[in-house]
Amino acid sequence: SMPGEQDHGMHGFALSLSYPTPAEGQKVFDALAAGGKVTMPMGPTFWVESFGMLVDRFGTAWMINAGKPAQMG
């Protein structure tokens, strides 16, 4: 923030991580969620086996993709 202006924290973006299995993704998701806020629990989607979103205890937004990509077509 500029001197004299209020700090609004991190906003307007999210970091994205991908893991080869839902179990690995869930482990990282749970660790990042500790003390933070889950905005979308890990679960199946049309593009990957498991996906979830959260904001960690420092205010950073995360998106976790885990498992095999969905078969399109």
N, CA, C and O of each residue as an XYZ file, in Angstrom:
292
protein
N       0.832     -1.190      0.000
C       0.000      0.000      0.000
C       0.871      1.246      0.000
O       2.006      1.241      0.477
N       0.318      2.284     -0.535
C       1.010      3.564     -0.521
C       0.936      4.144      0.892
O      -0.036      3.894      1.604
N       1.938      4.909      1.307
C       1.886      5.513      2.637
C       0.597      6.326      2.812
O       0.203      7.100      1.939
N      -0.035      6.127      3.954
C      -1.261      6.853      4.243
C      -2.525      6.188      3.718
O      -3.627      6.626      4.047
N      -2.392      5.135      2.907
C      -3.561      4.429      2.385
C      -3.770      3.134      3.160
O      -2.816      2.529      3.650
N      -5.021      2.720      3.265
C      -5.365      1.493      3.959
C      -4.919      0.275      3.156
O      -5.068      0.234      1.935
N      -4.374     -0.712      3.854
C      -3.985     -1.966      3.206
C      -5.223     -2.837      3.064
O      -5.866     -3.166      4.061
N      -5.564     -3.216      1.834
C      -6.736     -4.049      1.582
C      -6.384     -5.524      1.428
O      -7.253     -6.337      1.115
N      -5.129     -5.876      1.643
C      -4.717     -7.271      1.539
C      -4.681     -7.734      0.098
O      -4.803     -6.946     -0.839
N      -4.511     -9.037     -0.048
C      -4.448     -9.620     -1.388
C      -5.859     -9.820     -1.915
O      -6.720    -10.343     -1.207
N      -6.102     -9.410     -3.148
C      -7.403     -9.623     -3.777
C      -7.260     -9.523     -5.297
O      -6.321     -8.909     -5.805
N      -8.198    -10.130     -6.004
C      -8.188    -10.042     -7.463
C      -7.422    -11.159     -8.151
O      -7.275    -11.129     -9.373
N      -6.927    -12.147     -7.404
C      -6.209    -13.257     -8.015
C      -6.255    -14.459     -7.080
O      -6.600    -14.324     -5.906
N      -5.912    -15.619     -7.594
C      -5.768    -16.833     -6.790
C      -4.600    -17.632     -7.352
O      -4.377    -17.651     -8.563
N      -3.869    -18.279     -6.486
C      -2.807    -19.177     -6.904
C      -3.420    -20.544     -7.163
O      -4.327    -20.967     -6.446
N      -2.931    -21.232     -8.182
C      -3.485    -22.524     -8.565
C      -2.402    -23.600     -8.490
O      -1.287    -23.418     -8.978
N      -2.760    -24.730     -7.862
C      -1.862    -25.871     -7.754
C      -2.554    -27.099     -8.324
O      -3.778    -27.212     -8.260
N      -1.771    -28.022     -8.886
C      -2.309    -29.267     -9.423
C      -1.527    -30.444     -8.854
O      -0.306    -30.385     -8.712
N      -2.257    -31.527     -8.527
C      -1.653    -32.724     -7.953
C      -2.148    -33.950     -8.711
O      -3.268    -33.949     -9.223
N      -1.323    -35.001     -8.787
C      -1.689    -36.168     -9.596
C      -2.824    -37.018     -9.021
O      -3.474    -37.752     -9.766
N      -3.074    -36.932     -7.706
C      -4.147    -37.733     -7.110
C      -5.027    -36.861     -6.215
O      -4.556    -35.866     -5.665
N      -6.296    -37.227     -6.068
C      -7.170    -36.497     -5.150
C      -6.658    -36.513     -3.705
O      -6.827    -35.532     -2.981
N      -6.042    -37.606     -3.288
C      -5.518    -37.688     -1.917
C      -4.416    -36.655     -1.673
O      -4.389    -36.007     -0.626
N      -3.506    -36.503     -2.642
C      -2.440    -35.510     -2.509
C      -3.011    -34.098     -2.494
O      -2.582    -33.260     -1.701
N      -3.972    -33.835     -3.365
C      -4.611    -32.522     -3.405
C      -5.334    -32.207     -2.106
O      -5.259    -31.085     -1.607
N      -6.033    -33.195     -1.556
C      -6.767    -32.998     -0.305
C      -5.826    -32.685      0.854
O      -6.142    -31.854      1.705
N      -4.671    -33.346      0.889
C      -3.683    -33.106      1.949
C      -3.210    -31.653      1.938
O      -3.148    -31.008      2.984
N      -2.878    -31.144      0.758
C      -2.425    -29.755      0.633
C      -3.581    -28.793      0.927
O      -3.399    -27.788      1.614
N      -4.763    -29.105      0.404
C      -5.953    -28.284      0.643
C      -6.198    -28.135      2.144
O      -6.410    -27.025      2.631
N      -6.170    -29.245      2.875
C      -6.414    -29.207      4.315
C      -5.365    -28.377      5.049
O      -5.697    -27.627      5.967
N      -4.108    -28.506      4.649
C      -3.038    -27.740      5.289
C      -3.213    -26.243      5.046
O      -3.053    -25.443      5.968
N      -3.543    -25.859      3.807
C      -3.740    -24.438      3.498
C      -4.995    -23.886      4.166
O      -5.040    -22.710      4.527
N      -6.010    -24.724      4.332
C      -7.280    -24.275      4.912
C      -7.204    -24.076      6.424
O      -8.041    -23.379      6.998
N      -6.214    -24.679      7.070
C      -6.097    -24.555      8.527
C      -5.970    -23.086      8.925
O      -5.000    -22.421      8.561
N      -6.938    -22.589      9.662
C      -6.939    -21.186     10.081
C      -7.458    -20.240      9.026
O      -7.492    -19.029      9.243
N      -7.867    -20.772      7.882
C      -8.384    -19.944      6.793
C      -9.865    -20.169      6.586
O     -10.587    -20.510      7.523
N     -10.323    -19.976      5.345
C     -11.741    -20.113      5.019
C     -11.896    -20.899      3.720
O     -11.360    -20.512      2.682
N     -12.634    -22.003      3.788
C     -12.919    -22.797      2.590
C     -14.061    -22.120      1.844
O     -15.130    -21.899      2.413
N     -13.840    -21.789      0.573
C     -14.885    -21.162     -0.235
C     -15.578    -22.166     -1.146
O     -16.707    -21.938     -1.581
N     -14.898    -23.291     -1.441
C     -15.494    -24.395     -2.199
C     -14.774    -25.665     -1.769
O     -13.597    -25.837     -2.086
N     -15.457    -26.564     -1.050
C     -14.799    -27.797     -0.608
C     -14.317    -28.631     -1.799
O     -14.848    -28.523     -2.904
N     -13.310    -29.457     -1.555
C     -12.814    -30.350     -2.603
C     -13.931    -31.281     -3.035
O     -14.639    -31.845     -2.201
N     -14.086    -31.441     -4.345
C     -15.106    -32.322     -4.885
C     -14.930    -32.491     -6.376
O     -14.140    -31.780     -6.996
N     -15.666    -33.434     -6.963
C     -15.544    -33.699     -8.394
C     -16.092    -32.548     -9.241
O     -17.025    -31.853     -8.839
N     -15.499    -32.363    -10.412
C     -15.943    -31.344    -11.363
C     -15.968    -31.966    -12.758
O     -15.604    -33.128    -12.937
N     -16.396    -31.191    -13.725
C     -16.422    -31.700    -15.096
C     -15.053    -31.678    -15.752
O     -14.894    -32.257    -16.827
N     -14.052    -31.031    -15.151
C     -12.737    -30.967    -15.793
C     -11.662    -31.790    -15.076
O     -10.625    -32.084    -15.671
N     -11.885    -32.167    -13.815
C     -10.875    -32.918    -13.074
C     -11.563    -33.717    -11.970
O     -12.686    -33.406    -11.573
N     -10.877    -34.749    -11.479
C     -11.461    -35.598    -10.436
C     -11.851    -34.820     -9.186
O     -12.900    -35.083     -8.599
N     -11.019    -33.863     -8.770
C     -11.299    -33.121     -7.543
C     -10.767    -31.693     -7.651
O      -9.677    -31.465     -8.176
N     -11.545    -30.737     -7.151
C     -11.195    -29.317     -7.211
C     -11.761    -28.631     -5.966
O     -12.851    -28.968     -5.503
N     -11.020    -27.679     -5.439
C     -11.508    -26.894     -4.310
C     -10.857    -25.526     -4.271
O      -9.807    -25.308     -4.875
N     -11.492    -24.599     -3.551
C     -10.962    -23.240     -3.409
C     -10.993    -22.840     -1.937
O     -11.869    -23.261     -1.182
N     -10.026    -22.023     -1.546
C      -9.947    -21.550     -0.171
C      -9.151    -20.259     -0.098
O      -8.472    -19.869     -1.048
N      -9.251    -19.612      1.043
C      -8.406    -18.466      1.367
C      -7.634    -18.862      2.616
O      -8.236    -19.207      3.633
N      -6.310    -18.817      2.551
C      -5.506    -19.253      3.695
C      -5.524    -18.216      4.812
O      -6.132    -17.155      4.672
N      -4.868    -18.521      5.903
C      -4.890    -17.646      7.083
C      -4.209    -16.300      6.853
O      -4.356    -15.381      7.658
N      -3.466    -16.184      5.757
C      -2.802    -14.919      5.430
C      -3.588    -14.095      4.421
O      -3.182    -12.985      4.074
N      -4.722    -14.636      3.942
C      -5.557    -13.911      2.998
C      -5.278    -14.216      1.540
O      -5.816    -13.543      0.660
N      -4.446    -15.221      1.259
C      -4.146    -15.604     -0.120
C      -5.170    -16.627     -0.608
O      -5.436    -17.616      0.076
N      -5.736    -16.395     -1.775
C      -6.713    -17.312     -2.361
C      -5.982    -18.418     -3.120
O      -4.988    -18.167     -3.802
N      -6.492    -19.657     -2.991
C      -5.911    -20.833     -3.633
C      -6.983    -21.625     -4.362
O      -8.129    -21.693     -3.917
N      -6.602    -22.223     -5.486
C      -7.434    -23.177     -6.223
C      -6.603    -24.449     -6.366
O      -5.467    -24.405     -6.837
N      -7.176    -25.584     -5.956
C      -6.466    -26.854     -6.002
C      -7.171    -27.794     -6.977
O      -8.358    -28.079     -6.818
N      -6.444    -28.274     -7.987
C      -6.913    -29.297     -8.922
C      -6.183    -30.578     -8.563
O      -4.980    -30.555     -8.300
N      -6.909    -31.711     -8.551
C      -6.247    -32.963     -8.200
C      -6.869    -34.128     -8.958
O      -8.082    -34.184     -9.160
N      -6.027    -35.040     -9.367
C      -6.484    -36.250    -10.042
C      -6.401    -36.130    -11.544
O      -5.820    -35.195    -12.097
N      -7.003    -37.111    -12.179
C      -6.980    -37.190    -13.642
C      -7.925    -36.174    -14.264
O      -9.005    -35.918    -13.733
N      -7.515    -35.591    -15.396
C      -8.447    -34.702    -16.119
C      -9.664    -35.495    -16.592
O      -9.569    -36.684    -16.897
N     -10.788    -34.825    -16.644
C     -12.014    -35.453    -17.141
C     -11.876    -35.730    -18.634
O     -11.205    -34.987    -19.351
N     -12.507    -36.794    -19.093
C     -12.522    -37.124    -20.509
C     -13.586    -36.298    -21.220
O     -14.774    -36.428    -20.926
N     -13.172    -35.464    -22.134
C     -14.097    -34.620    -22.891
C     -14.429    -35.311    -24.219
O     -13.577    -35.951    -24.836
N     -15.659    -35.165    -24.631
C     -15.988    -35.647    -25.952
C     -16.745    -36.857    -25.943
O     -17.092    -37.377    -27.004
